[in-house]
Every structure is written in C-alpha cells, then in structure tokens.
C-alpha cells in the first residue's frame, strides 16, 4: 500500500511538472498506518454511480480516490437512501466521512466541515414547459441552503409563488413529473436533462463532513486536501468538465437578455477563418463548422444572424471599430488584442493548433524567413517573438503567405492544422508540407462589441 501510494504521488507530481510547470509541495509523512474509512453517499446525485457491475465513476468518487493517495486511506463507499440517512449514519459512527451533503453549516450541528470545497453547484429553478401562471407552487428541499436571491428572481420573472417542502429529492421529482407542483428548486446536478430551467442562482458549496469529536481525522483530511490542491490545482474544474459540462448546459437567459434579443431581432457578424473546414462560400451559401454554430445560435436565440464577407483582418477591424458588427465568432481570447477592435472575448470554445508549413526538403534550413499574416494575433504573439525583424515578411492573406513559401520568397508559415490542406489546394502549393508537431495553440472564442 505504501509503495503504491508513493508511486502515485511521484507520477502525479511528475505530470504536474511536465504539463503545468508548477513545482509541487512535498506531502508530509503519514500520522498513522493506512486504514479503511467509510464514505457515505446518495446514489443518483452524480457523486458516485455504478456504470456497470463493479465499475464506479463520478466527480466525487474520482476526487475522493485522488485524495486517498495523500491521506494513506482506502475508502469504502456506503450507499444511503436519503440525505437524512447519511446524516444519521455519520452521527452514529456507521460512516466516517460524508461528502456532498447539501445544506447550511447548521444542517448537521454535530458535524465539522473541511477547509476546502470539494465542488460547487448552482441552484436551479426548473419549471413546467409552457407554464403561464400568476402564482406557482414551487417544490424545495428541507435541507437546502437558504435561497436569499430567489425572491429577486421571482420579481424579475413576474410571478408570485408558494413553497412546498419535501424531505426527499425523489419525492420532489415525482411530484413535478405528476404535475402536482409547477416548479422546483434544487442543485443543478444534471445539466443535460430535458426539463426547462428558467433561472440559476446561489452557487452551493459542498465540503467533506466528519463528526466534530473526530478532530484528528478532520486535521488529516484538511492536510491531505492541501497537498492534493497543491499538486492538482485544477482538479475541480477538470472533474466538472468531465462529468457536468460534457452533458451539455441549458440555455438560460435573464429577462433583460430576452427583451434585448426581441428588440434587436438581427445580429451581424464576420468570420476570420474563411477556409475549409471552418467557413467557406459554396453556391452562394455559407458552409462549414462556424456557420453551423451560427445557425444553431439563430435557432436558440430566435434572431437572424447575418454573416458579412471580409477579405482581411484590417477590414474586420474597420467594420468592428465603426460598430457594424455585433460579434465575431472566431477570435483569439485575448482582452488586450481584441480591445483594438472595440471587442471583448467570451470564454474559449475551440483550440486551434498551429503547425509549421514549409517547402518539402527544407525542414533543416537555418536562418529561416517567416511569412507573417499582417495584423494577425499569432504574428504578434509568436512570429515577432521568435523571428528577428529582418527575417519576417508580411502579407495580407494566408493565401499570399502560402504562395510566398512555395515560391521561395519565405521559408515557413504557421497555420491552423485544420486549414492547411484546403489552403494548399486553393493556392496550388503542392510542394509544401506541414510539420507533425504543434508549434503553439490559440484559444478561440467570440469577440463581442
């Protein structure tokens, strides 16, 4: 057990150093021998699920298994029918740790909570589809956190309500499916469900709970969580992406946003990457991945989106700076660079991997001249940092960059891997070849006026 634990720590630290360039802090020695601890949970919450006999998964399960490497424990998972049963078993000593128990710090007065948060979930208001009632019967759970911002949600949405208390989540969901309540409030544990989510609010923090009289165990858990977060600082985001965001997320607009879209009616955009497979014109129609995203946006938002055709980044700049574009769907997520266009980036939705494109047989040339795309972010962030001025040659389009490398005017150009083949075909530059390794990666998102 000790050898396994030490090897796992070494490998996790090595991965952190290799891929994140963050120096880990060495875990302290164990206070006592490895032992089994019983962890209570409720099936169906996403914390721990049995996908098939003997195979366990879930965000909480993975978190706890990583944590066990830093505490020298083996966890035995104990299912409970309700959260009330979880609390009772913790109080009686039938379980040692209870993760993911919703409620305030007063819900289990005999319990102590760890310093670090295991996960955070927003509270959601799920409502019957097509419901139009002045007063709603809204189900809530007796152990939920107080929801101080919910009255404001009701005022903004224009409804009055009556709260109906439930002791079990299963009973609440059954009442909602039967139509005996109009809506319910609970933590968003399954963002991919088909139900209509009207609003989200009040992010709920989940911690590990132990009995207050087990001070040594609490201290050991806090110390183990300290080391886990030092060595895997992104663990919560990674697990959230794997188990939550991968299911999809409901489109939830505030009343003011819905009103803005109704008044606007039409949005205007322009695409930077006008090459296959991202965006291209065929028989007068826009095709490719980005136009498909825009068409989905039109359907989701209920507005028309016009795509303007541009020939250069400079033209994009002129349109954006004069307020003729509402957004641009494919810009690098860099606040300072987008500010020159009068835009601000959203979070990224796509990564572009850039590769070096050279003439065949010139991979080993020294003092290479680079073809740079005028005004492009990659030119500023990569080419101008890695090539001196006398070895940089600027062009207005990527087609011109490829042709310059093909005819020997330049020796290398950097391009997103996905557009290399189509650019070779459209320019007839079949004497070029792309490198097998990525030179750098750009995070791409929307730029919004």
Secondary structure, DSSP 8 states (H G I E B T S, - for coil): -HHHHHHHHHHHHHHHHHHH----------SS--EEEEEEE-TTSSSSEEEETTEEE-HHHHHHHHHHHHHTEEEEEEE-SSHHHHHHHHHHTS-SEEES--S-TTTTTTEEE-SS-SEEEEEEEEE-TT---SEEEEEEETTS---TTHHHHHHHHT-EEEEEEES-HHHHHHHHHHTSSSEEEEE-S-TTSSSEEEEEEEEEEE-EEEETT-HHHHHHHHHHHHHHHHH-TTHHHHHHHHHTGGG-------HHHHHHHHHH-EEEEE-S--STTT-EEETTEEESHHHHHHHHHHHHHT-EEEEE--SSHHHHHHHHHTT--SEEEEEE--HHHHHTTT-EE----EEEEEEEEEETT-TT-SS--EEEETT-HHIIIIIHHHS-GGGEEEESSHHHHHHHHHTTS-SEEEEEGGGHHHHHHHHT-TTEEE-SS--EEEEEEEEE-
